[in-house]
Amino acid sequence: MSAHLTPLLENQAIQKRIAELGEQITRDYAGRSVHLIGILKGACIFLSDLSRSILLSVSFDFMAVSSYGRGTKSTGEVRITKDLDTSIEGLDVIVVEDIVDTGLTLNYLRHLLESRGPRSLKICTLLDKPAARKVRVQPKYVGFKIPGEFVVGYGLDYEERYRQLPFVGVLRRSVYA
């Protein structure tokens, strides 16, 4: 483990919570199919594990958006860098995010995706940082509420590093300050 990281969520706790989220989604959508939209790059590991814990017919697609640039704070300007490959019209859609902090990106995506006519649209996030919220966004499915620290691991990065870590850790401010 890096001296720059303080563990926040160990892999065992993450896997247990993902299994619980999968069970909840399976119950909520019983008898239906779900279409997961993973927000790249951060949500790819979470989406992989979550999709295997949902005991329904599952399809997925990906979007990539940018609102951070190379820093640790959202710029508030959202750009789509990769759009969906297929239509979501009439589908039960769950947007899968790694973290919700300011809510700016998800608010933008929610409005964009709702305009495309899904049957339903919900948000599932591994991490929720409500103290950082600038706009009202309430995910339906939340793995963990976390404090306002800058975290990495389990898909989350700082300058494309730390994504591969099997846990979530707080990155020391000296690394990115």
C-alpha positions in Angstrom: 0.0 0.0 0.0 1.2 3.5 -0.9 2.3 5.8 1.9 0.1 8.4 0.2 -3.1 6.5 0.9 -5.3 5.9 4.0 -7.7 3.0 3.5 -11.4 4.1 3.7 -13.2 1.0 2.3 -11.7 -2.4 2.2 -12.5 -4.8 -0.7 -14.4 -7.2 1.4 -16.8 -4.4 2.5 -17.2 -3.2 -1.1 -18.0 -6.7 -2.4 -20.6 -7.3 0.4 -22.3 -4.0 -0.4 -22.3 -4.6 -4.1 -24.0 -8.0 -3.5 -26.7 -6.2 -1.4 -27.2 -3.6 -4.2 -27.5 -6.4 -6.7 -30.2 -8.1 -4.5 -32.1 -4.8 -4.2 -32.0 -4.2 -7.9 -33.1 -7.8 -8.6 -36.1 -7.3 -6.3 -37.0 -3.9 -7.7 -37.0 -5.0 -11.3 -38.3 -8.6 -10.8 -39.5 -10.1 -14.1 -37.9 -7.3 -16.2 -34.6 -6.6 -17.9 -32.3 -3.8 -16.8 -29.9 -1.8 -19.0 -26.9 -0.5 -17.2 -25.0 2.6 -18.4 -21.5 2.7 -17.0 -19.9 6.1 -16.8 -16.3 5.7 -18.0 -13.7 5.3 -16.8 -14.3 5.3 -13.1 -17.4 3.0 -13.0 -16.1 0.2 -15.1 -14.9 -2.0 -12.2 -18.1 -1.3 -10.1 -20.3 -2.0 -13.2 -18.5 -5.3 -13.8 -19.1 -6.5 -10.2 -22.6 -5.1 -9.9 -23.8 -6.7 -13.2 -22.8 -10.1 -12.0 -24.8 -9.6 -8.8 -28.0 -8.8 -10.5 -30.0 -11.9 -11.2 -32.0 -10.6 -14.2 -31.4 -10.2 -17.9 -28.8 -7.4 -18.0 -27.4 -5.4 -20.9 -25.0 -2.5 -20.7 -23.5 0.3 -22.6 -21.0 3.0 -21.7 -20.7 6.8 -21.8 -17.7 8.9 -21.1 -18.0 12.4 -19.8 -15.5 14.9 -18.7 -16.0 17.5 -16.0 -12.7 17.3 -14.1 -9.9 18.0 -16.5 -6.7 17.0 -14.8 -7.6 18.4 -11.3 -9.4 17.2 -8.2 -12.4 19.5 -8.5 -15.2 19.5 -11.0 -15.1 22.4 -13.5 -18.9 22.3 -13.7 -18.7 22.1 -17.5 -19.8 18.6 -18.7 -18.6 17.3 -22.1 -19.6 13.9 -23.6 -16.5 12.3 -24.9 -18.3 8.9 -25.8 -22.0 8.6 -26.3 -24.2 5.5 -26.1 -23.9 2.9 -28.9 -27.6 2.0 -28.9 -31.0 3.6 -28.2 -32.4 3.4 -24.6 -36.0 4.2 -25.7 -38.4 2.0 -23.7 -35.7 0.5 -21.5 -35.4 0.3 -17.7 -32.1 2.2 -17.4 -29.7 2.4 -14.4 -26.8 4.8 -14.7 -23.9 3.3 -12.9 -21.4 5.9 -11.4 -18.3 5.5 -9.3 -19.0 8.6 -7.2 -21.5 11.4 -6.9 -20.1 14.6 -5.4 -21.2 17.9 -6.8 -24.0 16.3 -8.8 -23.3 18.5 -11.8 -22.4 15.7 -14.1 -25.2 13.4 -13.1 -27.8 16.2 -13.3 -26.7 16.9 -16.8 -26.7 13.2 -17.8 -30.1 12.6 -16.1 -31.7 15.3 -18.2 -30.0 14.2 -21.4 -30.9 10.5 -20.9 -34.5 11.2 -19.9 -34.9 13.1 -23.2 -34.1 9.8 -25.0 -37.3 8.1 -23.8 -36.3 5.3 -21.4 -39.1 3.5 -19.6 -37.4 4.3 -16.3 -34.1 5.9 -15.3 -32.4 5.5 -11.9 -28.9 6.2 -10.6 -26.7 3.7 -8.8 -23.4 4.9 -7.3 -20.7 3.2 -5.4 -19.9 6.3 -3.4 -22.0 9.3 -2.4 -20.3 12.5 -1.1 -23.4 14.6 -0.1 -21.3 17.3 1.5 -19.9 18.3 -1.9 -23.3 18.6 -3.6 -24.0 21.7 -5.6 -27.2 20.6 -7.3 -29.9 18.2 -6.1 -29.2 14.7 -7.3 -30.5 11.7 -5.3 -29.2 8.3 -6.4 -31.7 5.5 -5.9 -28.9 3.0 -5.1 -26.0 4.0 -2.9 -23.1 1.8 -1.9 -21.5 4.1 0.7 -21.8 7.7 1.9 -18.4 9.1 2.4 -16.9 12.3 3.8 -15.6 15.1 1.7 -12.1 13.6 1.1 -10.5 13.0 -2.3 -10.6 9.2 -2.8 -9.0 6.8 -5.3 -9.1 3.1 -6.0 -11.7 0.6 -7.2 -11.9 2.6 -10.5 -11.4 6.1 -9.1 -8.2 7.8 -10.1 -5.9 10.8 -9.7 -4.2 11.6 -13.1 -5.1 8.0 -14.3 -3.3 6.3 -11.4 -4.7 4.2 -8.5 -7.8 2.8 -10.5 -6.6 -0.8 -10.1 -6.6 -0.8 -6.3 -9.0 -3.3 -4.9 -10.0 -0.8 -2.1 -11.0 2.8 -1.8 -8.5 5.1 0.0 -8.1 8.7 0.8 -5.3 10.3 -1.2 -3.1 12.5 1.0 -3.5 16.2 0.0 0.3 16.5 -0.4 0.0 14.3 -3.6 -2.4 16.6 -5.4 -2.0 20.0 -3.7 
